[in-house]
Amino acid sequence: MSATALALSDDQAEAFDTVSEVLRGAGIDLVDGHTTPQAEARESVLAVLGKAGTGKTLLLAELTKALAEAGVETVSGDYESRRAREWRTLAILAPTNKAASVLRHRGVPATTIHRIIYTPVYDPEYEKVAEWLAGEGDRPEIEGLTDAALDRAKAFFDAHGSVPGALAAAGLRGSDFITGWKRREDPLDIGFVDESSMLDQQQFEDLKEIFPTLLLFGDPAQLAPVNQSGAMVFDGLPEGRKLTLSRVHRQEAGNPILDLAHALSDPDLTFEAFERKVEAAAAEDPRIVVAPRVSADMMARSPVLVWRNATRIRLIHAFRAAFGAPSDALLPGEPLICDGIELPLKHRKRRIDLEARGLIKGAQAIYLGAGRRPGFSKLYLVGAQEPQISVASIVKIEMPDEEEPFIPFAATMGAAFLHGAAVTIHKAQGSQWEDVQVFAPDLYAAARSGRVEAGIPLWKRLAYVAITRAAERLIWVTRYRLARPEGPLTTNDLEMTPAPLSLEGGTEGDET
């Protein structure tokens, strides 16, 4: 057992040692801390499974640290040095920006799956700056970049390790130094995938093509992708390739949210009995709140979680009415959810640009205002490392009892958006917010339906996923009511950093 494993619980340490053996077979020795060149690729897939609070993220972080100490280089997707093609490499991935940002806030250098599948192509002049920042070249002399600008870039890179961020600190935009994106042609080495319960089969196959050694971290109690009939990609692995963490670590700190989540594993628990547990927890701990109405203020940044689409649409309509949003426009600060990118095949490069930025189906965004051209929106991508973007938009506002959505404005083609003040629990998977509102009347309706998914009542799966989205506080909403907002919508709470990969400028003309 390694020194790192000794710092873990028994089940974590056992999983650590099993993963270590797999990595040793691939030429990476975590005990002695050395590596050998990558041999002929042999597919190896392993899954680490466990419910919320069992320490999957801690184990992932410890394995990441041990790999770094052994000399394995982390590939971020922002810039890949030539040296990375020769060294042993690791990429830590998540399906969405939000899921990746949760890991980054915990000190794990995660990126999205799309940012690894699609890699940036740097302008040769500015690639010299990237090589210098990465320690692979001499300080360059670039026309238009002063010594002071290069010093700012170096200081930013030393503090944050981001090449695009460093170039932005030097006064450059993404369109200055990134000429495009291409699908990765060469395989990498080791891939860690968090929130792997969200993967569909095609994503899984794509990842296996890129990573000879693939480690999946997932929660089997969550909801499977809607197109996979209740199955998750790790379900098909042999039992010897699935490691299960059972000890609940976060409960030791007295976490009432996790207490409620794990109470759902009782096969005899009814919805009514569970709601009594919620009420009892709320009476003892301020982290659980039973509320008679939805908070409109919270919906602006943390969507209320529902089961039914009809509920989602009615709550969005009530949210917009409460803030006085006009029927023919969006207010700055309104939340949106990307519903896909509608571009013809001839604009494939533009689609890759957008997806590489993190604008994929399910991405969360905040509307900042109109772009420079009709139909364009300035957006803040929640959880993205470079969050500001301007993009051709098709915004759909769904209305109660109406088959067709109202479209306040639309470009000829571009990214489609739905309103994000309320989302289904399925779409919320992979995300986490400090405070989460769960719309209990919808869970009650799911319980009354009697539906079962993979042998578990659907309402329990829904409740488990919804509850575990809350990091600090769970608000259990019991009535179909909306509280008035305390103030107008604003964007003052957003961190407005430079946008090194902005799609403003010539891109707008190309897309329209």
QUIWO-V830117 format. One record per residue. RES is the residue in one letter. SS is DSSP state (helix for helix, strand for strand, loop for the rest). PSI is psi in whole degrees, 0 to 359 (NA if undefined). NEAR is the number of other ideal C-beta (glycine too) atoms within 8 Angstrom. Layout:
res = [RES RES]
ss = [SS SS]
psi = [PSI PSI]
near = [NEAR NEAR]
This chain:
res = [M S A T A L A L S D D Q A E A F D T V S E V L R G A G I D L V D G H T T P Q A E A R E S V L A V L G K A G T G K T L L L A E L T K A L A E A G V E T V S G D Y E S R R A R E W R T L A I L A P T N K A A S V L R H R G V P A T T I H R I I Y T P V Y D P E Y E K V A E W L A G E G D R P E I E G L T D A A L D R A K A F F D A H G S V P G A L A A A G L R G S D F I T G W K R R E D P L D I G F V D E S S M L D Q Q Q F E D L K E I F P T L L L F G D P A Q L A P V N Q S G A M V F D G L P E G R K L T L S R V H R Q E A G N P I L D L A H A L S D P D L T F E A F E R K V E A A A A E D P R I V V A P R V S A D M M A R S P V L V W R N A T R I R L I H A F R A A F G A P S D A L L P G E P L I C D G I E L P L K H R K R R I D L E A R G L I K G A Q A I Y L G A G R R P G F S K L Y L V G A Q E P Q I S V A S I V K I E M P D E E E P F I P F A A T M G A A F L H G A A V T I H K A Q G S Q W E D V Q V F A P D L Y A A A R S G R V E A G I P L W K R L A Y V A I T R A A E R L I W V T R Y R L A R P E G P L T T N D L E M T P A P L S L E G G T E G D E T]
ss = [loop loop helix helix helix helix loop loop loop helix helix helix helix helix helix helix helix helix helix helix helix helix helix helix helix loop loop strand strand loop loop loop loop strand strand loop loop loop loop loop loop loop loop strand strand strand strand strand strand loop loop loop loop loop loop helix helix helix helix helix helix helix helix helix helix helix helix helix helix loop loop loop strand strand loop loop loop loop loop loop loop helix helix helix helix loop loop loop strand strand strand strand strand strand loop loop helix helix helix helix helix helix helix helix helix loop loop loop loop strand strand strand helix helix helix helix helix strand strand strand strand strand loop helix helix helix helix helix helix helix helix helix helix loop loop loop loop loop loop loop loop loop loop loop loop loop helix helix helix helix helix helix helix helix helix helix helix helix helix helix loop loop helix helix helix helix helix helix helix loop loop loop loop helix helix helix helix strand strand strand strand strand strand loop loop loop loop loop loop strand strand strand strand loop loop helix helix helix loop loop helix helix helix helix helix helix helix helix helix helix loop loop strand strand strand strand strand strand loop loop loop loop loop loop loop helix helix helix loop loop loop loop helix helix helix helix loop loop helix helix helix strand strand strand loop loop loop loop loop helix helix helix helix loop loop helix helix helix helix helix helix helix helix loop loop loop loop loop loop loop helix helix helix helix helix helix helix helix helix helix helix helix helix helix loop loop loop strand strand strand strand loop loop strand strand helix helix helix helix loop loop loop loop strand strand strand loop loop helix helix helix helix helix helix helix helix helix helix helix helix helix helix loop loop loop loop loop loop loop loop loop loop loop loop strand strand strand strand strand strand strand strand loop loop helix helix helix helix helix helix helix helix helix helix helix helix helix loop loop loop loop loop loop strand strand strand strand strand strand strand loop loop loop loop loop strand strand strand strand strand strand loop loop loop loop loop loop strand strand strand strand strand strand strand strand strand strand loop loop loop loop loop loop loop loop strand loop loop loop strand loop loop loop strand strand strand strand strand strand loop loop strand strand strand helix helix helix helix loop loop loop loop strand strand strand strand strand strand strand helix helix helix helix helix helix helix helix helix helix loop loop strand strand loop loop strand strand helix helix helix helix helix helix helix helix helix helix loop loop strand strand strand strand strand strand strand strand loop loop loop loop strand strand loop loop loop loop loop loop loop loop loop loop loop loop loop loop loop loop loop loop loop loop loop loop helix helix helix helix helix helix loop]
psi = [135 167 323 316 329 337 356 168 171 314 326 318 320 317 319 315 325 315 321 320 319 316 325 321 338 4 17 115 106 337 309 345 41 163 160 157 148 126 188 130 128 126 128 114 131 145 135 114 149 154 175 134 2 0 23 316 321 316 316 316 319 322 320 316 317 322 320 318 334 358 12 133 133 130 123 336 343 318 133 115 160 328 328 337 342 332 166 137 156 138 131 120 154 155 333 163 315 316 321 322 328 317 318 323 339 13 10 123 75 156 178 160 319 326 346 321 323 124 147 147 116 144 134 323 313 342 333 322 316 318 320 316 323 1 23 7 172 162 123 165 111 127 129 349 115 167 322 321 318 323 319 318 316 318 320 315 318 328 326 343 18 120 311 320 322 318 326 322 335 358 14 153 163 323 345 320 348 117 349 187 147 152 136 131 323 143 161 226 279 133 130 128 113 161 44 349 341 348 139 173 323 318 319 316 320 317 323 331 329 322 111 325 116 126 119 132 121 164 107 350 354 184 135 159 143 338 15 19 42 0 147 155 331 352 329 358 149 152 327 348 11 120 131 126 128 334 130 107 317 339 336 336 5 56 107 335 315 327 315 319 316 340 336 347 349 115 339 357 126 165 317 318 324 319 327 324 319 315 320 319 321 329 340 339 128 350 349 127 132 118 142 353 159 142 117 324 316 327 338 333 339 101 146 137 129 169 313 142 323 319 316 314 317 322 323 316 317 322 311 322 321 326 4 32 133 156 341 15 165 149 140 131 349 137 146 158 126 130 16 168 120 89 142 169 329 345 30 320 320 322 316 319 311 315 323 330 344 5 77 169 129 351 141 138 157 130 124 336 178 147 186 343 155 136 356 147 139 127 157 113 114 126 351 150 328 90 336 137 150 130 147 130 147 103 127 120 108 141 145 137 19 131 320 138 156 134 102 328 157 139 170 322 162 210 132 142 142 164 147 16 336 140 158 155 327 313 340 348 141 348 160 141 157 311 134 132 126 126 95 324 330 322 324 319 322 322 319 334 336 13 145 139 121 41 3 135 134 321 328 319 315 313 319 311 315 315 317 1 343 123 324 319 136 124 115 105 126 342 160 67 157 127 143 144 153 343 179 164 147 162 11 340 352 143 103 84 162 153 86 344 33 145 23 172 224 332 322 315 323 318 327 NA]
near = [5 11 5 11 12 8 6 13 8 7 12 15 12 9 12 15 11 10 13 13 8 11 13 10 7 13 10 13 10 14 6 5 8 7 10 6 6 8 8 3 7 7 7 10 10 14 14 15 13 10 11 11 12 12 14 14 11 10 15 15 11 13 13 14 9 12 13 10 7 13 10 14 10 11 11 11 11 11 10 7 9 7 9 10 7 5 9 14 12 15 15 14 15 16 11 16 13 12 16 14 12 12 14 11 6 8 5 11 9 12 14 14 12 10 12 16 9 12 10 9 8 11 9 6 8 13 10 11 17 13 11 12 11 10 4 8 6 4 5 9 4 10 5 3 10 5 5 6 10 14 8 11 14 10 9 13 13 6 6 8 6 11 11 15 14 15 15 16 11 12 7 11 11 13 9 9 12 13 5 9 11 9 7 10 4 5 8 12 12 17 15 13 14 14 14 13 13 11 14 9 8 6 11 10 8 10 14 10 6 11 12 11 11 14 14 13 15 14 12 10 9 12 10 12 8 5 5 10 5 6 9 12 12 13 7 5 10 5 5 4 8 11 11 7 14 7 10 11 10 9 11 6 5 5 10 12 12 13 10 15 13 12 10 11 7 6 4 4 9 7 9 6 8 13 10 8 10 12 9 8 12 11 5 6 7 5 10 14 10 8 11 6 9 15 10 14 9 12 16 10 8 10 10 14 14 13 11 9 6 7 13 12 11 9 16 13 10 11 14 12 8 10 12 5 11 6 6 4 8 9 10 10 10 16 15 14 14 15 8 7 13 8 10 5 4 4 11 8 8 11 10 13 12 12 12 13 12 14 13 11 7 8 13 15 15 14 14 11 7 5 14 6 9 5 13 16 14 11 14 11 15 12 13 11 9 15 13 14 15 13 14 14 16 14 13 12 11 10 9 7 3 8 2 4 9 10 9 9 8 8 13 7 11 15 13 13 14 10 15 12 13 15 11 11 13 7 8 13 12 10 11 7 10 7 11 13 14 14 15 10 11 12 15 10 10 12 11 6 7 6 8 8 10 8 4 9 9 11 12 10 14 14 12 13 13 13 13 11 11 13 5 6 11 14 12 13 14 8 7 3 7 10 9 6 10 4 5 5 11 8 11 4 5 9 4 6 8 7 12 13 12 12 14 9 8 6 11 15 7 8 14 11]
